[in-house]
Amino acid sequence: MDIKGKKIKLHDNALRDGMHSVSHQFSTDDMVLLATSLDAAGMALIEVTHGDGLGGSSVNYGFGRHTNEEYLKAVIPKMKNAKVSTLLLPGLGTVEDLLMAADCGISTIRVATHCTEADVSEQHIKKARELGLDTVGFLMMAHLNSPEGLLEQAKKMVDYGANCIYVTDSAGYLLPDDVTSRIGTLHDAFSDEIEIGFHGHHNLAMGVANSLAAVEAGAKRIDGSVAGFGAGAGNTPLEVFTAVCDRMGVETGVNVDKIMDVAEDIALPMMTTPTRIDRDSLTLGYAGVYSSFLLHAKRAEKKHGVSSRAILMELGRMGAVGGQEDMIEDVALEMKKKSA
Amino acid sequence: MTTSGAVEKVGGAKKGKAIIILNPAEPPLMMRDTIHCLTETEPDQEAITKSVHDMLKEVQKYVPGYTLKNGPVFDGNRVSIFMEVEGLGDYLPKYAGNLDIMTAAATRTAEMFAEEIENGTLILKKLIA
């Protein structure tokens, strides 16, 4: 693979996707410490919010320790070079939430929909563009749509005003060839003004390989998180990806030693449970299940005595999409009834 | 009036939140609704269970496909019920119970007004043209 000389932007998700792995309980001090350290390491973009984005704090997904406004107001003024982004899933987050985040000073909004439902992003993308934000269309569970199908959805988001489109592998299910075809199809269809991005999960240990495939196919933005701090088996570990990019001559702007230290000395001690490929997170990638279902399935196992792996396999078979966390307990109860 | 507002104003919650999730699965999934409630004090399991089943019977009078799939689940001060709404399938597919229940509820509301007018508890004022 020859990707020497390419220049990409890294986007750290530890303070948003990582919220899933701490059940949305970061303190504002944790957030400020991790964000300032990432900033000092040269990270271009840092995402900050509840794991499920603006409006995510709820019985269904878990309540955040603080409000999104509190997190954003704590982190944004402390940034020297890094920009702060936030996530919004239409159906959870509203335009009012978006206005609040814009007031706090975010630079980037990522409007996330299931990979076949770009229609629901119109109102939020138009408003974000009107506010002059760097506006990203974030197509989740991208393994559930073909490259051509994704392109059709991406075109809608671009029409609404998005200047960047992400292929989001929420389940960590994609293999490198799947990434190449999806990113390649988007990259070939749009002019250079539309940036293409890739968001990986490490459930099948493909985070780094998939991100390289994405860069080769034309992606300019790569998501990940320091120490892999994210849902499921975590995101693409950015200290590893930075080191690999450095070896391959890809410019990330991130300092390899510094990001390694942030992973080891700051991010790791904040993890309440280790972010690793265990049988449940492996099942997410194997069965194509939304990564943030992991801890909810483990809780359902504890409460209802049904194996979390079996619950996740069933959710994969059903085609559950992001946001359907309520179905985890429902599936557990159905399985309990059947085994009774 | 938003759905969140209705959870508060009609449902009586101090704070309501509504979440919409679209699932494009084929074949289409039946309409599902999950209702979570956080109680301030220890939930009275017997009273809540009875109330849920009473309401179920009431709604089934005009939406026969309104069923309780699971619950109520009691988890500390969280109470959850898992509903399914199957439509009649007259004009829309059966899975679109969300659309059927809105139409049926509108009809039922009109009927409730009619019942009140008939038994004299609601008196309509004459409009002067």
Contacts between the chains, C-beta under 8 A, distances in Angstrom:
chain1	res1	chain2	res2	distance
A	58	B	17	5.4
A	58	B	19	6.7
A	59	B	17	7.8
A	59	B	36	3.9
A	59	B	37	8.0
A	59	B	38	6.2
A	59	B	78	6.5
A	60	B	19	6.2
A	60	B	34	7.4
A	60	B	36	6.3
A	91	B	19	6.2
A	91	B	20	4.1
A	91	B	21	6.1
A	91	B	22	7.4
A	92	B	19	5.7
A	114	B	22	6.5
A	114	B	23	7.5
A	114	B	24	6.8
A	116	B	24	4.6
A	117	B	22	5.1
A	117	B	24	6.6
A	120	B	22	6.7
A	303	B	75	6.6
A	318	B	25	7.2
A	318	B	29	7.5
A	319	B	23	6.9
A	319	B	25	3.9
A	319	B	29	7.9
A	320	B	23	7.2
A	321	B	21	6.8
A	321	B	22	7.7
A	321	B	23	5.0
A	321	B	24	7.7
A	321	B	25	7.8
A	322	B	21	8.0
A	323	B	19	7.0
A	323	B	21	4.2
A	324	B	21	5.5
A	324	B	23	6.7
A	326	B	32	7.9
A	326	B	34	3.7
A	326	B	36	7.6
A	326	B	80	7.7
A	326	B	82	7.1
A	327	B	32	7.3
A	327	B	34	7.8
A	329	B	70	7.7
A	329	B	73	6.7
A	329	B	80	6.8
A	329	B	82	7.5
A	330	B	32	7.7
A	330	B	34	7.1
A	330	B	69	6.5
A	330	B	70	5.5
A	330	B	82	4.7
A	333	B	70	4.1
A	333	B	71	7.5
A	333	B	73	7.2
A	333	B	82	7.2
A	334	B	69	7.8
A	334	B	70	7.0
